Amino acid sequence: MNNKAERLRQLRLTLLFVLLIFGIQLLAVAVMFLLLHLLINGRLIQADSVNYVPLLYFSLSSVVIGTLLATLFGRRSLAPLWKIMDATDRIAEGDYSVRIDLKGPHEFRQLSTRFNHMAEELGSVELLRSDFINDFSHEFKTPIVSIRGFAKMLKRSDLSQEEREEYLDIIIQESERLASLSSNVLLMSKLEKQTILTDVEKLNAAEQLRRAVVLLSDRWEKKELSLALDGPELEVRGNRELLEQVWINLLDNAIKFSPQGGEISLRLESAGQTALISVTDQGKGMTDEVAARIFDKFYQQGPSRGGVGNGLGLSIAQRIVTLHQGSIHVKSAPGEGAVFTVELPLC
């Protein structure tokens, strides 16, 4: 049925192509006779010097021959268009692996290149969407399953008080993890839809870093970490709440992956009209492969960085920095910790 419909579509397209050629040729003949008539009326040529009969026969035979040639070669001439239509239908059906290779003029080759690039980009977007849905489902399902399992175990009457307390702590931790994930997902969704910053003001980046250190003091004190803040009082323009979220996320990330009793370094410096704010930890570092994906949503960093969290903190930080017309990047190697550097325009 599909093949029959395809043949009918090609037949209709060929017929339209032939009719178009036929119409163009008839129009050309009509224009020629009109010009001839005007020349005779303008006495530019003599009427008796023109033999209309052979001219008419020649014109009509040209139309017929041209139409026949269009019919014979129409299928071949329209082949590139059919290839594009077929490839477009396959993409519409979800097959993003389709590629075309048109021969002939430079424009056809350019069309092939651009079409293939479009298909590749659509395939990448679909892969990201699919990965996002799978990761999102997994990240929500894991704590829910854990909470349900330990809640069922708490119904047992033979549990000791220590076991009961342990299971309750796990339920509390998983509940907090689920609440954090929900908040981060909502924040990420809001940031992705946002294109314009609001409530922009002049901010002291060093002061914001100090505030983040205080807010997370219970976290880094529990791991007996030492924090060093060095650099001038740099001023940037931005949304206070969003930039505070960036520093909290970066510092929280450094705390997670720092060894017990390690050190975290916070440094500010300027380069021209750009503020450079870096957060350095002494963790296990990461490979180039991990570093290339570290800002992807829900990407878990794996054994090299601990594999904890929900994979949204750095994605949120990157989106916020981008909204502030800045950039964020990481420098790391296995066994050498990681340095996250944020670049923002100075006031």
Secondary structure, DSSP 4 states (H G I P E B T S, - for coil): -HHHHHHHHHHHHHHHHHHHHHHHHHHHHHHHHHHHHHHHHTTSS-GGG--HHHHHHHHHHHHHHHHHHHHHHHHHHTHHHHHHHHHHHHHHTT-TT------SSHHHHHHHHHHHHHHHHHHHHHHHHHHHHHHHHHHHHHHHHHHHHHHHHTT-TT--HHHHHHHHHHHHHHHHHHHHHHHHHHHHHHHHH--S--SEEEEEHHHHHHHHHHHTHHHHHHTT-EEEEES---EEEEEHHHHHHHHHHHHHHHHHHSPTT-EEEEEEEEETTEEEEEEEE-S----HHHHHHTTSTT----TTTT--S-S-HHHHHHHHHHHTT-EEEEEE-TTS-EEEEEEEEB-
